[in-house]
Amino acid sequence: MRVTVKLFATFRDGRFKVEERELPQGSNVLNILEPLNIKPDEVAICLVNGRDVNAQHFLNDGDTIALFPPVGGG
């Protein structure tokens, strides 16, 4: 199956902004995080098709995954 991965803020450093990935059926968000060397506890917000999910969420063909690190400011 093919999914679109969007990285935001510091997750883009040395990586990419948007990329399509080919994954086997039955993959979950962890299968996206591991090859990117992003630990699940480093993800503040994980959206699949605009809905908040956790790293155990199973993906479907055509899904769009958006990953956000914690963002500080003031």
GROMACS elastic network, one bead per residue, 0.5 to 0.9 nm:
[ bonds ]
;  ai    aj funct       b0    kb
    1    21     6  0.82714   500
    1    22     6  0.56478   500
    1    23     6  0.53219   500
    1    24     6  0.59893   500
    1    25     6  0.61365   500
    1    59     6  0.88739   500
    1    60     6  0.70776   500
    1    62     6  0.73797   500
    2    20     6  0.67251   500
    2    21     6  0.56208   500
    2    23     6  0.61973   500
    2    24     6  0.86357   500
    2    60     6  0.81719   500
    2    61     6  0.53330   500
    2    62     6  0.57840   500
    2    63     6  0.76900   500
    3    19     6  0.84843   500
    3    20     6  0.56476   500
    3    21     6  0.53972   500
    3    22     6  0.65526   500
    3    23     6  0.75099   500
    3    59     6  0.81135   500
    3    60     6  0.76570   500
    3    61     6  0.60461   500
    3    62     6  0.50421   500
    3    63     6  0.50500   500
    3    64     6  0.58498   500
    3    65     6  0.74684   500
    4    18     6  0.70142   500
    4    19     6  0.57563   500
    4    21     6  0.62073   500
    4    22     6  0.89526   500
    4    62     6  0.71646   500
    4    63     6  0.63793   500
    4    65     6  0.61360   500
    4    66     6  0.84903   500
    5    17     6  0.81976   500
    5    18     6  0.56737   500
    5    19     6  0.53298   500
    5    20     6  0.60904   500
    5    21     6  0.71673   500
    5    32     6  0.80225   500
    5    63     6  0.85827   500
    5    64     6  0.59302   500
    5    66     6  0.60833   500
    5    67     6  0.78273   500
    6    12     6  0.89006   500
    6    16     6  0.80191   500
    6    17     6  0.57695   500
    6    19     6  0.66697   500
    6    20     6  0.88384   500
    6    64     6  0.74377   500
    6    65     6  0.60349   500
    6    67     6  0.63413   500
    6    68     6  0.89011   500
    7    10     6  0.83458   500
    7    11     6  0.56679   500
    7    12     6  0.56502   500
    7    15     6  0.83413   500
    7    16     6  0.68724   500
    7    17     6  0.52737   500
    7    18     6  0.64711   500
    7    19     6  0.87763   500
    7    65     6  0.84480   500
    7    66     6  0.59978   500
    7    67     6  0.51785   500
    7    68     6  0.66130   500
    7    69     6  0.89185   500
    8    11     6  0.55951   500
    8    12     6  0.58750   500
    8    17     6  0.69393   500
    8    66     6  0.75473   500
    8    67     6  0.62385   500
    8    68     6  0.52798   500
    8    69     6  0.72703   500
    9    12     6  0.59737   500
    9    13     6  0.77905   500
    9    68     6  0.68449   500
    9    69     6  0.68956   500
    9    70     6  0.89196   500
    9    71     6  0.78258   500
   10    13     6  0.53551   500
   10    14     6  0.89814   500
   10    68     6  0.83247   500
   10    69     6  0.68590   500
   10    71     6  0.87693   500
   11    14     6  0.80751   500
   11    15     6  0.71191   500
   11    16     6  0.82415   500
   11    17     6  0.85998   500
   11    38     6  0.81542   500
   11    67     6  0.77601   500
   11    68     6  0.71720   500
   11    69     6  0.66539   500
   12    16     6  0.52798   500
   12    17     6  0.58138   500
   13    16     6  0.75028   500
   15    36     6  0.79542   500
   16    19     6  0.68738   500
   21    32     6  0.85267   500
   23    26     6  0.84955   500
   23    27     6  0.65541   500
   23    31     6  0.80980   500
   23    32     6  0.86787   500
   23    61     6  0.87952   500
   24    27     6  0.59774   500
   25    59     6  0.80040   500
   25    60     6  0.75769   500
   25    61     6  0.81722   500
   26    58     6  0.64056   500
   26    59     6  0.69305   500
   26    60     6  0.79610   500
   27    30     6  0.78887   500
   27    31     6  0.60667   500
   27    32     6  0.84649   500
   27    57     6  0.85673   500
   27    58     6  0.58172   500
   27    59     6  0.58623   500
   27    60     6  0.81436   500
   28    31     6  0.55224   500
   28    32     6  0.73305   500
   28    55     6  0.69032   500
   28    56     6  0.57927   500
   28    57     6  0.53067   500
   28    59     6  0.52547   500
   28    60     6  0.87890   500
   29    32     6  0.52203   500
   29    33     6  0.64833   500
   29    34     6  0.89144   500
   29    46     6  0.86294   500
   29    48     6  0.89221   500
   29    53     6  0.88496   500
   29    54     6  0.75446   500
   29    56     6  0.60867   500
   29    57     6  0.58775   500
   29    58     6  0.66546   500
   29    59     6  0.69501   500
   29    65     6  0.80364   500
   30    34     6  0.60294   500
   30    35     6  0.89891   500
   30    39     6  0.86574   500
   30    40     6  0.73990   500
   30    55     6  0.52945   500
   30    56     6  0.65006   500
   30    57     6  0.82481   500
   31    34     6  0.57234   500
   31    35     6  0.72339   500
   31    55     6  0.87589   500
   32    35     6  0.63704   500
   32    36     6  0.69261   500
   32    38     6  0.87474   500
   32    65     6  0.88576   500
   33    36     6  0.52810   500
   33    37     6  0.62745   500
   33    38     6  0.50983   500
   33    39     6  0.66454   500
   33    40     6  0.71380   500
   33    55     6  0.83293   500
   34    37     6  0.51828   500
   34    38     6  0.61248   500
   34    39     6  0.71554   500
   34    40     6  0.87578   500
   35    38     6  0.77832   500
   36    39     6  0.87824   500
   38    41     6  0.83934   500
   38    42     6  0.65843   500
   38    43     6  0.77118   500
   39    42     6  0.53199   500
   39    43     6  0.71908   500
   40    43     6  0.55283   500
   40    44     6  0.86783   500
   40    54     6  0.85606   500
   40    55     6  0.64644   500
   41    44     6  0.74728   500
   42    68     6  0.87197   500
   42    69     6  0.61183   500
   42    70     6  0.73933   500
   43    46     6  0.66994   500
   43    55     6  0.89504   500
   43    67     6  0.66356   500
   43    68     6  0.59032   500
   43    70     6  0.68618   500
   44    67     6  0.78841   500
   44    68     6  0.57878   500
   44    70     6  0.50028   500
   44    71     6  0.83042   500
   45    52     6  0.70220   500
   45    53     6  0.80969   500
   45    54     6  0.84926   500
   45    66     6  0.79492   500
   45    67     6  0.60583   500
   45    68     6  0.50751   500
   45    69     6  0.68040   500
   45    70     6  0.77994   500
   46    50     6  0.88670   500
   46    51     6  0.80730   500
   46    52     6  0.57742   500
   46    53     6  0.57844   500
   46    54     6  0.65444   500
   46    55     6  0.77026   500
   46    65     6  0.70880   500
   46    66     6  0.57877   500
   46    68     6  0.64544   500
   46    69     6  0.89699   500
   47    50     6  0.51843   500
   47    53     6  0.58414   500
   47    54     6  0.83789   500
   47    64     6  0.79363   500
   47    65     6  0.56389   500
   47    66     6  0.50367   500
   47    67     6  0.66382   500
   47    68     6  0.86329   500
   48    51     6  0.52803   500
   48    52     6  0.65881   500
   48    53     6  0.66413   500
   48    57     6  0.86978   500
   48    59     6  0.81374   500
   48    63     6  0.64741   500
   48    64     6  0.55370   500
   48    66     6  0.64603   500
   48    67     6  0.89826   500
   49    52     6  0.86120   500
   49    63     6  0.60463   500
   49    64     6  0.51979   500
   49    65     6  0.65479   500
   49    66     6  0.80967   500
   50    64     6  0.80128   500
   50    65     6  0.81353   500
   50    66     6  0.79323   500
   53    56     6  0.80565   500
   53    57     6  0.62077   500
   54    57     6  0.56662   500
   55    58     6  0.84531   500
   59    62     6  0.86589   500
   59    63     6  0.65936   500
   59    65     6  0.89248   500
   60    63     6  0.57056   500
   68    71     6  0.80809   500
